[in-house]
């Protein structure tokens, strides 16, 4: 995920006292955690779990009925979004919302057009059948 306004992990590290929490994880989960140690300023498992928990808490929906969606962006799209941000000042979240709204409008229009065409064809078929002399009401 591409973040424009990122805070370095060292800045958000613990200061002062902290509580110890026990957590059961599978071997696969531990292996995945261990693969990420050393990346993005993560020094150990605790750092990674604190960062992941912080990310989860800050990115959870604020109101009931809302839902957050997460997408993985490749290097090329991240580069393009960064350039768009420099040009327009629009962050990826706003661009994605705009694109989704445009997609939904287009989909609704296509469905409306399809429904109208199907209704027209159905009416035409009914008209053709009722014109036929063998059809009796």
MOURNOR-V186304 format. One record per pair of residues at least 4 apart in sequence whose C-alpha atoms are under 7 Angstrom apart, sorted by the first residue. I is the first residue (numbers start at 0). J is the second residue. D is the distance in whole Angstrom. If there is no record, write none. Layout:
# MOURNOR-V186304
I/J/D  I/J/D
This chain:
# MOURNOR-V186304
0/71/6  0/72/6  1/77/6  6/10/7  8/12/6  8/40/6  24/28/6  24/29/6  25/29/6  26/30/6  27/31/6  28/32/6  29/33/6  30/34/6  31/35/7  32/36/7  32/44/7  33/44/7  36/41/5  36/42/6  36/43/6  36/44/7  37/41/5  37/42/6  41/46/6  41/47/6  42/46/6  43/47/7  44/48/6  45/49/6  46/50/6  47/51/6  48/52/6  49/53/6  50/54/6  51/55/6  52/56/6  53/57/6  54/58/6  55/59/6  59/67/7  60/65/6  60/66/6  60/67/6  72/76/6  72/77/6  73/77/6  74/78/6  75/79/6  76/80/6  77/81/6  78/82/6  79/83/6  80/84/6  80/91/6  81/85/6  82/86/6  83/87/6  83/89/7  84/88/4  84/89/5  84/90/6  89/93/6  89/94/6  90/94/6  91/95/6  92/96/6  93/97/6  94/98/6  95/99/6  96/100/6  97/101/6  98/102/6  99/103/6  100/104/6  101/105/6  102/106/6  103/107/6  104/108/6  105/109/6  106/110/6  107/111/6  108/112/6  109/113/6  110/114/6  111/115/6  112/116/6  113/117/6  114/118/6  115/119/6  116/120/6  117/121/6  118/122/6  119/123/6  120/124/6  121/125/6  122/126/6  123/127/6  124/128/6  125/129/6  126/130/6  127/131/7  128/134/7  129/134/6
